[in-house]
């Protein structure tokens, strides 16, 4: 299931794909961040907990209010920041893996107009399908 899909017609995308329950941690979901552009592509493993999903819900509310966000920036592992007006006058998604590969990727995207509502629905669908997700 795709929790996050930020993509445009230019071939740029950042997705968070949920793969299922984490095999080593019952309170988490195995996931991956997938970056694809005509120039660079890659993926990195991610563990989603209930608190990370709650932080994503809060982030969506802040984005809807016109604020930039940094999701998972305070935890171990990769983080995703969304800047509503990036360097190219369009939204940019910044994926950082400071603790692992030490790589940062900045991807400009022009998502559809209803992208925040769509992501709220994706989050709702995930929490409904995987409920109860134990708190961590």
N, C-alpha and C positions, 0 to 999 in steps of 0.2 A: 504494500500500500504506500502511496506517495503522500507524505505529510506536507512537504513543501515542494512546490513547483513554481519556480520563478524563471520564466523563459520568454523569449521574444522571437520574432520572425527572422532575425539575423543569425540564428543558430547558437545564441548564447543561452545557457541555462545553469541554474543551481537547483538541485533537488535533494530532499532528504527522503530516502526510501526506507520504510520500516520493513524489516525482514522477518520478524517474529519475536517470540520470547527469547531473551538472551540465554544461551545454554548454561552459563556459569553463574548467573545472578537472577534469581526468581523475581526480584523487584524491578527488573529492567527489560527493555526491549532492545534487541539487536537492530541496528540501523546503519546506514552509510550516507555520507554526503557525496553527491556526484556532481562534478563540475564539467561542463562541456562547452567549448567554444570552437570556432574555426581555428584558433591558434593553440589552445592548450586544453587538455582534459585530464581528469584524475578523479580518484575516489579515496575516501578515508573512512574507516570504521568509526562507529559512534554508538554509545549506549544511551538510551533515553529512559529517564526515570519519571515518576509522576511529577516531581518538582520541576523538571525540565519542560514537561508538557504544560504545566501551570505557567511557567515563565514565558512560554511561547504564546499562550492565551493573553497574558499581560502585554507582551510585545505587539501582538496584533491590535490590541486596544490603543496602544501608544502610536502605532503607525496610522491607525484610523484618525487619531487626533492630530496627525501631521508631524509627529516626532520621529527621529531616527532611533534605531534600536541596536543593541549589542546582545545577542542571545547566546547564552552559555559562556560568556566572556570570563566569568569568575570561577569556572570549574576547570577540572583537568580535561585535557583533550581539545578537540577543535571547537572553534566558535564561528558564529555567523553574525555579521553586522549588516544592517540594511540602511543605506543612506538614501533618503527620498529624492534628493537632488545631488547627484554626484558630479564628478569633474566634467562629464559630458552632457550636463543639463538633463540627465535622466536618472532614474533610480540605479543604484549600484549595490551589488551584493559583495561583501568582502568575507572570504573564508580564510581563517587563520588556523594554522596548526603549530602554535608556538612551542608546545612541549614535545612534539614528536619530530616531524620533518623540518620544522622551523620555516615553513613555506607560507606565504600569503598570496592569495589570488583575488584580484578585483575584477568583477564581471559586471559590465553595464547591461541592464535589461530594461525593456519597456513592456511591463506586464499589462494584461488586459485591465480595463477599467474596474471590473468587479473582483480584482484579485484578493482583496482583504476578506470580503464575504466568502469567497471560494475557499480560502484557507481556514476560516472559522468552521466552515462545513467539513473540511478535511479533518480538522482536529476533533470535531464532534464525532465524526464517523469512526475515527481511530479509538477514541476513548469509549465509545459505545461497543465496538467490536472486541476490544481488549479488556473491557471492564470485568472485574475490578483490577486496576493496576495498583499494586501495593505502593504505598508512599515510601520514599527513601530519604 
